[in-house]
Amino acid sequence: MKIAIARGDGIGPEIMEAVLKIFAANKVPLEYEFVDMGKWVFDKGFSNGMTPEAKITIENLGILFKGPMETPKGKGVKSVNVTARKTWNTYANKRVFQTLHGVDTVFSKGGIPIDITIVRENIEDTYGGIEHMLTHDVALSRRFITRPGSLQVIKYAFEMAKKKNAKRITCGHKANIMKITDGLFLECFYEVAEEYPELKADDVIIDDLCMKLVTRPDTFDVIVLTNLQGDIVSDLCAGLIGGLGFAPSANIGDHICIFEAVHGTAPDIAGKNIANPTALLLSGITMLRHLGYMQNAAVIENALLFTLESGVHTGDFGDKKIPSVNTSQFTETIISNFGKAPVQGAKPVLPNMPATPTSFKLEKNPVIVTEEMEQEKIVGVDLFIESVEQPEMVAHMCQRHAGEKFKLINISNRGTQVWPTGSIYTNLVNQYNARFESLDGSPLHQQDVISLYVSLSGDFKICSLELLNTWGDKRAYSLAQGQ
Ligand code: NAI
């Protein structure tokens, strides 16, 4: 089987070389096609960080094994890592965090075992990166949480939890505040849970989850989260088991899968031959199992675990009384330990399975719609307008435009109601949301909304608008704080 490899930036080439050396020594039956992705490809003028040839190769082969890649900070180009995950719909990001003997942490010293699998939604949420400055003072990020996107990742999480005989699957969320977006994710979680009665499914609010992960990490098994919350909680979990140097990551899709370490390019230690290749090696081991190379995976993993258990370490971890080794020496030690197994946590050496076919061609972009729409009605509109006037004056000006179809319901500023009632102590910025609803409750048409928009634009700059819809009896929008 042939897979695509991108060496990455910073420490990427060094740790990739280490892993491929270990694979070669273990006679892993894989061929590689190296592709051009990363910071240096941006620098050559390819705005998405990969060459057209790299894209074609990855789409043909279906598996990408990649080193970390640098995202230039601030304005301009988007992260090639995020672009790759989103473009190829690798919707589930699986990250396994296990106690590694030889990697001391407060938990390992306290005899508290950790074995947590995070499944992070990988393509939606604020990672859409859909951001606008609405006024010179007000920035907006759009956060998409969709039913098909949530169901895809949650189904993967339950199926994976069942296969690994998990004792518990937990949904982390903030649905108490983000009732519509996180509320939808949570609703999908319990919908899927009904199909897996054998699994104990529960949910924990994200802040409480962070506290419980630090105080009782041993009580968690599989945790499924939205993208941003999953990203943050993953790094918290990496901290529980000794740091980012030990955290592997698999980006799973139906057609293309990407395997990589959780950590970044570590520019501070790049080119020094001192980086820890463990996370990338663990990601490679996950990839081998995904492809059916069970025996190679187990032999390499046991050699790695034996190496860690025997106290051999790179400079970023381990017993400071034992001198550290460099990346090359660490790699050679793992190779010399093939056939050995750790005292604790040894993996069973199972025979290889026939390699699973990877990518297959699609004729057109799949459109996923999960359910028939209930009767949808437009009942109003939120118009986001720029103004430095006081709420009373904004309301007075808005009411002049309400006409025969609309009434002004309320005005809010950053989500807090400031009219018809509010507090003098609420700070204001130069953008209000004027909420208009149908005057007599009858359904509205888009044309009515456009007429209101045109009229209101005589007095205000309108930065953005959102329709207020109902589906059957259900309100498909949130109330302002204090409404
Ligand atoms: P980082 O993970 O590169 O580094 C954080 C700290 O951990 C540094 O002190 C670094 O030396 C250390 N570290 C990381 N990996 C290590 C390893 N294998 N061995 C020893 N020490 C290690 O995070 P940072 O500095 O925030 O990001 C640097 C660049 O990496 C940024 O451009 C960022 O966008 C990119 N990045 C790429 C990722 C990917 O390709 N999937 C993921 C995260 C960041």
Boltz pocket constraint, residues with backbone or C-beta under 6 A from the ligand:
constraints:
  - pocket:
      binder: B
      contacts: [[A, 11], [A, 67], [A, 68], [A, 69], [A, 70], [A, 71], [A, 72], [A, 81], [A, 244], [A, 245], [A, 260], [A, 261], [A, 262], [A, 263], [A, 264], [A, 265], [A, 266], [A, 267], [A, 268], [A, 269], [A, 274], [A, 275], [A, 276], [A, 277], [A, 278], [A, 279], [A, 316]]
      max_distance: 6.0
